[in-house]
Every structure is written in C-alpha cells, then in structure tokens.
C-alpha cells in the first residue's frame, strides 16, 4: 500500500471510531415521545456534569403556563434566561441579544412548568467558583392578558438576580404575593422580584437615569461595583450621561455602603487596562461634539475597543464597540480632585523638615466657638406648630424631563426639581425656559409624581425646534392629559431623514448578528421607491421571538415598531412603538419593508410595515446525502468518503453535505453531522434542517 493510501485509511478508521462512540452516547439518552429523536433530560445533563439553572413559571402571576410556546423537536420554549458576569470571573461571558433564540430555556415535556437552561451547552462561558454573576428570566407568553395582577403588553421579566455556582441546579421562583419594582433599563416598565431557596435574590441597582432601586443584597460582590459599572455603561451614552452627576450620585453611595474613592478604585480595577488599550475618540471637526472652548463634550471623553466575532453556525462577522469613559471624567462625576501627575517630583526637591509650620501656629483651642453660641433650646418650634395628622395630602407634582441637558440641567431626569412646574390660574401647569442659541430637535415629557410620563396628544415625546435665542414655555393640560410647548422661538420639527436601518435582537444570520444597534451599516435598508425601504436576511434559522424595529438616520430619536399579525400582511408602523415580534419555524428568508409615503409627523400616523417570512421549496435535509429522509451514521460515512474524494456526489448531494455552509465538503461537515448524531445543539451547522432551492 502506498504511504498516501495508508494515511487516508487511518483517517477513515479514526472517524468511524468517533462515529460509533457518538451513537453510543445518543442511545443512552431518553427518547421523549414528543420529540423526533433522542433528547437528554435535565437529570441526564446534571449527571453528565452540565451546569443548569432552573426557573418555575409563575402561572398565578404571569398567566397560564399553557400559553408558553413549545418546540417539541428541540424542547425549547419562549421562556428565556439571560446570565452575565459581574465580578471575579477569569473567562469572559459572551453577550447574547435580549430574548435571542440562544437564550431559550428547555423543559423535558410540554406539560410541566419547570424550565431549565443548560449553561454548558450554551457555550457562552461556564460559571466559575467564587465569581459573581447576574441572571434574569423573561417571556412574552400571556402578554397583554387581562385579569393578571399587572398586565403587560410586552411580556414579563424578573428583576436582575444574584447567581453563582452555589445556585446551580436550584430553582428561581417569582415571589408570591407578587412584588414588582421599576425596570432598571426602562423606568416605564416593571420587573418581578424572585427568590431562590427562600432567599430574596433581587439586586440593589442604579437605573439608567441614576436612580436607586433597593433590593435584598444577597451577593458577595464589592459594594462599589454597581456604581462603577453604571458609570462605564452610561457616561458615554448621550441619553443617560447627563443624569450621572454628583448631586444624584452622592445620596446613592451611602445606601450601598461605599464611597467615591472606592467606586473610582473599582472602576480602575475593572476598566483601566481596557481603557488604556483603547483608541481615543477624536473630534469630528464640525463642532457637534465639542464645547465652545474646543474641548470634547463629556459624553465623548472615552476610548473604545472594536472586536469582531464570527458566528460558528453562519460564519457571519459581528462587530462590537465597547466604550470606556476617561478616568478624569469618572473622577469629576464622583467629585474627586484631579489626580496628581504620575511623574513624582525627585526626592531632592522635597521641602526640608525645618520648613514645616511650627506647632505654635496651630489655632489655639480658645478660638473655637463657645458653647453659648449654640442656638438655645427655647428657639425650637413648639410642638403645637406641627401639622396635624388631618392635613390634606400633598398635591401632585409635575416635572419636565427632556433630551437637552443644556436646557433642562440634566437629561431625561424625572427627579430634577429645578424643572418643577407651577400651577397657573387656568388650571394648567407651566415652566419657562430661556435659551441662548437654536436647537434642531428638542424632546421632552412631563412626569407626574416621578412615575407617570406624559407626552403629546399621541403619547409620544413632545418634539420641536427652537429657532434661536429666546424663551419658551412647557405647558401641561391636566384635563386633556397632554403636554405641549409655546413661544415665538418654537417651531414644528421638519420631518426629514436620509437613511433607514433595521435594528433588533440580531443573532447569527438574523440581522447579520447585530443586536440592537440603531445605525449599523450591515443593516442599512435600500430605498426601492420614494420613501419605501427594504432589507432581506437569508438562512435565518428557526427561533422564538425575532424582534425588529426601523430607525431613521441611525438613531432611536425617530423609530417605528408595531404588531406583527401574519407573514406578508401590511400593518401599521407605530412611531416609537413596541418591537415587531414574530417566530421563524425553520430556515428561511426574512424580508422587511417600511413604507413612509403616507406618514404624517404631526399625527404620527400613516406609516406601514411588512415582514415576510419565506421558507421556499425543500429539496432535502442537510446531512441526509443518501436520501432516506433521516441523518444517520451512513450519511456521515458517505460525507467522509466524499471529503477525501473516495466518493462522487451529485450537485444536490454536495449541497446537502455542506452542512456548515462554507461552500465545500470537508471533515468539518463530518464533525457537524457527528455532533448532531450525539445530540449536540452547538457546532452542528444546518444538519437536520430542510434545504431549500
């Protein structure tokens, strides 16, 4: 036998041995009656050493468990688990888009309401001993259902909960009676407190507008960590940065039991190395990102790191940009003095000891204010002046919260009492503002009692232009329950735009793997007719809760959502509306269209959208090259032989054999098929999925 032939034989024999092993593993797994094949149960996963976290669906709080969508083949559901690293982990945990298919939870049968997430199988990064993590659970099942404790049109989610290796294999449950709190990322939404083994796990959190939410601190993370993380996340965000000022940060720190210096030290520990290795933001040169003195506005004082990840299943590259605010900006917001230069003065320049001020220069004790200067006790207001219990409750308060920190002091801050409105004689509430320059777009809402956000007649932000120097007035009408602005310098915004983008919970081929970026060039839509925009995504796999919105000019200022009813059906596109949500049942092409031809910016009506899901005509099953309708060891053997040119395939067989989609048949495809036969869900490419023309 020639040497080259011997090498081929050894390769084949090794691959066949691997195939026999994977089939043995598969035969040990339980075959669920609702599945089309073998399926590892939760107990089998635990026995195999997998890291699992469990969640009990709260039917009495979130509605009937029977409404949860269930994929009988994969045993996945539209109940989602999102976990992330907090502190102490050596291996980075990969980020997932909110409610992306990769975060779907599992359950062994449709009947029960106990869900679990296999951390080991997810491949995001396993939990490490001693490290601290966060986790939250969510679903869109029963969204908008009447009769629930707190109906929610967008679904339900728990609060951020503490999580570490000691909680693996245990069950998180929503507390009953239900206890809700403000959603830290969106003050207009709520989350549900949850416990584990009777312990309340909700984190103490700082919201995106620098407000404090209390909770039972069950974690071992440093007390300074939460504020340090929020500064990193929000100081480079134009919407949130104006809220993170010392007047709001200061009262929060003692509630965590920490100090400014400790927060700064934690920021340095976590982010300095990444900050120093990043690329510093450079001014555009058009004045839009600089102050009058030419220095960068605070929101642009950061460095950034670009990273690119390749999705294993699709091969699509995804670019991610992470920003790290400058250390001096963090110190300013924490009310700390500027750090001394790192180049210390040489020892010889130190002032000699003899120059020290003598002890006699200290202020003598007799200079202290005598005790008699204290206000006498008799000056205190007598008890009889206290307001009696029968005093009427305080009146409602109305505060203006807007987009421009230069006008409102802070951006989108419902707690800034400098923006408190006064009641006028006609019963309306007003607040006057004076500006020294023009503003292209200003947005605001009126916040009632710090909780209810009130917009214009359509419920959207009050949006307007200021033509130049002058005064304008914000008015709230409590009878009609809407806000508006008036003044000589107030003008309606001219609705104009140049580009339209798609944004959503991208993953893999869906949205080119880009998650919730309003202006990523990969998802730039094409104008196919005047004010009609389209985009398509091919080879999108099956998954629950695909979400999409349309943004104008790469920002969330003007965006459109809506309610998906059926594939190919034209529906109303709602200005600043909810995410458009739909499912994909198999590999498909998703086409999205936004039609703005009849959109009226004053009424915010007239826009339309269409989402079309096309599955095509199946010509076979990926991996099934012998055409018997199922993927077996025989197919793996044939693909092995084709890969080393010991077998000839038709054009269709080559297409079915290329399960990883790299345009060729190779040992990589064999590996995908073997993993599929061993019941893996990661690294299997398109094996077992329909192949379309």
PyMOL commands that set and color helices and strands:
alter all, ss='L'
color gray80, all
select helices_A, chain A and resi 3-28+42-47+59-62+65-67+101-103+119-122+165-167+225-234+241-243+246-256+260-277+298-300+327-333+347-349+353-355+359-361+365-367+371-373+377-379+383-385+405-408+417-419+521-523+633-643+651-657+667-677
alter helices_A, ss='H'
color red, helices_A
select strands_A, chain A and resi 52-56+70-71+76-87+104-106+114-118+132-139+156-157+161-163+171-174+180-182+190-192+194-196+199-200+205-206+212-213+279-280+302-310+317-325+398-402+422-423+429-435+439-448+452-454+462-466+470-477+482-486+490-491+500-507+510-515+526-529+532-540+543-552+555-562+571-575+580-584+588-595+608-614+618-621+690-692
alter strands_A, ss='S'
color yellow, strands_A
deselect
rebuild
show_as cartoon
